Amino acid sequence: MSAPDIDSRDDGGEALADFIGKWRVRWPEWPLAEVFVPVGQRAAALAWATLQQELGDAAWGGSDARPGAAKLAWWQEELAGWSRGARRHPLGVALQRLPAPWAALAAALPALAASRERPRDLDEAAAMLQPFALAIARIDAALSPAEASADGDADRTEARATADAAVITACLLQARGLHGDETQVPLAMLARAGEGNASAAWINEQTARWPGQRASTRLRRVHAALARERLRRGDAVRPLPAWSTLWQAWRAARN
């Protein structure tokens, strides 16, 4: 089983910084945006965002699905181990001890792997990602319990996670666009675009149907605001200007 590239020469600190650095390359806006995230959450937030990127890269990266499938299988074992107190990956230095349902995230990875297939339309694309998005939402809630809990009401807390999963799904679809992979564009969008730009039409569709609800946690709201604004500007990859980053993050952080 193929493991992700890990530098075993240190205790995880330098390698952890390297992995987080990969996430920062794609989101150079974050040093400005994270001003609106509570100071005590920032280190875990970076590691958590980086883990999501690593899993997405394994699922969607490259022209051959097999290496990524092997990485996701490795990650299933790794995340299950986190729940038992074991870790091998440097991201575990920052995340493994946090009280989050890592085993449930591991169980959702087959759904993420399946999302590599071209969907029929946006609804199918979202449905394919829904189990993975719900697992992410539950970890969001565990990492920010004061924001996401519903006064101890388990049913209401789960309802919030389900609602948050819709926002997370939209973020995941935007994240897949960072790979520039044409297979992300649904069949219906290809047919509708004809000889036109199907990728641009797909971005427009995602923007028009972005969920109206706000995520429960400030961290998710801030990141979702940046992702949505990139789509609104017509490019999932291009970073936002500083003034736009500050405006979007400030608005998203408000309760």
C-alpha positions in Angstrom: 0.0 0.0 0.0 1.5 3.3 -1.1 2.0 5.9 1.6 2.2 9.7 1.0 5.7 11.2 0.8 6.8 11.6 4.4 10.2 12.9 5.6 11.2 10.4 8.3 14.3 12.3 9.2 12.6 14.5 11.8 9.9 14.1 14.5 7.2 15.5 12.2 7.6 19.2 12.8 9.5 20.1 9.6 7.5 17.7 7.5 4.3 19.1 9.0 5.4 22.6 7.9 6.1 21.3 4.4 2.6 19.9 4.1 1.0 23.1 5.4 3.2 25.0 3.0 1.6 23.2 0.1 -1.8 24.3 1.2 -0.6 27.9 1.7 0.6 28.0 -2.0 -2.9 27.4 -3.1 -4.5 29.8 -0.6 -2.0 32.7 -0.3 -5.0 34.8 1.0 -5.1 32.9 4.3 -2.7 35.1 6.3 -5.1 37.9 5.9 -8.3 35.9 6.3 -7.1 34.0 9.4 -7.1 37.3 11.3 -10.9 36.6 11.7 -10.4 33.1 13.1 -9.9 32.7 16.9 -6.2 32.6 17.7 -6.5 29.4 19.6 -7.9 27.6 16.5 -5.5 28.8 13.9 -2.8 26.1 14.1 -5.4 23.2 14.1 -7.3 25.0 11.3 -4.2 25.0 9.0 -3.5 21.3 9.7 -7.2 20.4 9.2 -7.4 22.3 5.9 -4.2 20.7 4.8 -5.5 17.2 5.5 -8.6 17.9 3.4 -6.3 19.1 0.6 -4.2 15.9 0.8 -7.2 13.7 0.6 -8.7 15.7 -2.3 -5.3 15.5 -4.2 -5.3 11.8 -3.7 -8.8 11.4 -5.1 -8.6 13.9 -8.0 -5.0 14.3 -8.9 -3.1 12.8 -11.8 -4.3 11.2 -15.0 -4.2 7.7 -13.5 -6.6 7.0 -10.6 -4.6 4.0 -9.2 -1.9 5.9 -7.3 -4.4 8.1 -5.6 -6.6 5.1 -4.7 -3.6 3.5 -3.0 -3.0 6.8 -1.1 -6.6 6.9 0.0 -6.4 3.3 1.2 -3.3 4.2 3.2 -5.2 7.2 4.7 -8.1 5.0 5.7 -5.7 3.0 7.8 -4.0 6.1 9.1 -7.2 7.9 10.2 -8.5 4.7 11.8 -5.2 4.6 13.7 -5.6 8.2 15.0 -8.8 7.1 16.8 -6.7 4.5 18.6 -3.9 6.9 19.5 -1.5 5.9 16.7 -0.1 8.1 14.0 2.5 7.9 11.2 1.7 11.0 9.1 3.1 14.4 10.2 -0.3 16.0 10.1 -1.1 13.7 13.0 1.3 15.8 15.1 -1.3 18.6 15.0 -4.5 16.6 14.7 -4.4 13.1 16.1 -5.0 14.0 19.7 -7.9 16.3 19.0 -11.3 14.9 20.0 -12.7 14.4 16.5 -14.3 11.4 14.7 -11.3 10.5 12.6 -12.6 6.9 12.0 -15.8 8.3 10.5 -13.7 10.3 8.1 -11.8 7.2 7.2 -15.1 5.4 6.5 -16.1 8.2 4.1 -13.0 8.0 1.9 -14.5 5.5 -0.6 -17.2 8.1 -1.4 -14.4 10.6 -2.1 -12.6 8.2 -4.3 -15.8 7.5 -6.3 -16.3 11.3 -6.9 -13.5 11.2 -9.4 -15.9 9.8 -12.0 -17.6 12.5 -14.2 -21.0 13.3 -12.8 -24.2 13.7 -14.9 -25.0 17.1 -13.3 -24.4 19.2 -10.3 -26.9 17.3 -8.2 -25.1 14.0 -8.8 -21.7 15.7 -8.2 -23.0 16.9 -4.8 -24.6 13.5 -4.0 -21.3 11.7 -4.7 -19.5 14.0 -2.2 -22.2 14.1 0.5 -20.9 11.3 2.7 -17.4 12.8 2.7 -18.8 16.3 3.3 -20.9 15.1 6.2 -17.8 13.5 7.8 -16.0 16.8 7.4 -18.9 18.7 9.0 -18.8 16.5 12.0 -15.1 17.1 12.5 -15.7 20.9 12.0 -18.2 20.6 14.8 -15.8 18.7 17.0 -13.0 21.2 16.5 -15.3 24.2 17.3 -17.9 22.7 19.7 -18.9 26.1 21.2 -20.1 27.3 17.8 -21.5 24.1 16.3 -23.3 22.4 19.3 -27.0 22.9 19.8 -27.1 23.1 23.6 -26.5 19.5 24.0 -29.3 18.5 21.7 -27.8 15.6 19.6 -30.6 15.8 17.0 -30.2 19.5 16.4 -26.4 19.2 16.4 -26.7 16.5 13.7 -29.1 18.7 11.7 -26.6 21.5 11.8 -23.9 19.1 10.5 -26.2 18.0 7.7 -26.8 21.7 6.7 -23.1 22.5 6.9 -22.4 19.5 4.6 -24.1 21.4 1.8 -21.7 24.3 2.2 -18.7 21.9 2.5 -19.8 20.1 -0.7 -19.8 23.4 -2.6 -16.3 24.0 -1.2 -15.1 20.6 -2.3 -16.4 21.1 -5.8 -14.5 24.4 -5.9 -11.4 22.6 -4.6 -11.6 20.1 -7.4 -11.4 22.9 -9.8 -7.9 23.7 -8.5 -6.7 20.6 -10.4 -7.8 22.0 -13.8 -9.3 18.6 -14.6 -11.9 18.6 -17.4 -13.5 15.4 -16.0 -14.9 17.5 -13.2 -17.3 19.1 -15.7 -20.7 17.3 -15.6 -22.0 15.6 -18.8 -25.1 17.9 -18.8 -22.8 20.9 -18.7 -20.8 19.7 -21.7 -23.9 19.1 -23.7 -25.3 22.5 -22.7 -22.1 24.4 -23.6 -21.7 22.8 -27.0 -18.8 24.4 -28.7 -18.6 27.0 -25.9 -16.4 27.0 -22.7 -17.8 24.2 -20.6 -15.4 24.9 -17.7 -16.6 28.5 -17.5 -20.2 27.4 -17.6 -19.5 24.9 -14.8 -18.0 27.6 -12.6 -21.1 29.8 -13.3 -23.4 26.9 -12.3 -21.6 26.4 -9.1 -21.7 30.1 -8.2 -25.4 30.4 -9.1 -26.3 27.3 -6.9 -24.0 28.0 -4.0 -26.0 27.1 -0.8 -27.8 30.0 0.8 -27.2 28.9 4.4 -24.2 29.9 6.5 -21.9 27.2 8.0 -22.0 26.9 11.8 -18.3 27.4 12.5 -16.5 30.6 11.8 -13.5 28.8 10.2 -15.8 27.1 7.6 -17.6 30.3 6.9 -14.4 32.2 6.2 -13.0 29.5 3.9 -16.3 29.1 2.1 -16.5 32.8 1.5 -13.1 32.8 -0.2 -13.9 29.8 -2.3 -17.3 31.3 -3.4 -15.7 34.6 -4.3 -13.1 32.9 -6.4 -15.8 31.2 -8.3 -17.8 34.4 -8.6 -14.8 36.0 -10.2 -14.7 33.1 -12.7 -11.5 31.4 -11.7 -11.2 28.7 -8.9 -7.4 29.0 -8.9 -6.6 32.7 -8.9 -6.1 34.2 -5.4 -8.3 37.1 -4.4 -6.9 40.6 -4.0 -6.1 41.6 -0.5 -9.0 44.1 -0.1 -11.5 41.4 -1.3 -10.0 38.8 1.1 -10.4 41.1 4.0 -14.0 42.1 3.1 -15.1 38.5 2.5 -13.5 37.1 5.6 -14.9 39.9 7.8 -18.4 39.4 6.5 -18.2 35.7 6.9 -16.8 35.9 10.5 -19.8 37.9 11.7 -22.4 35.9 13.5 
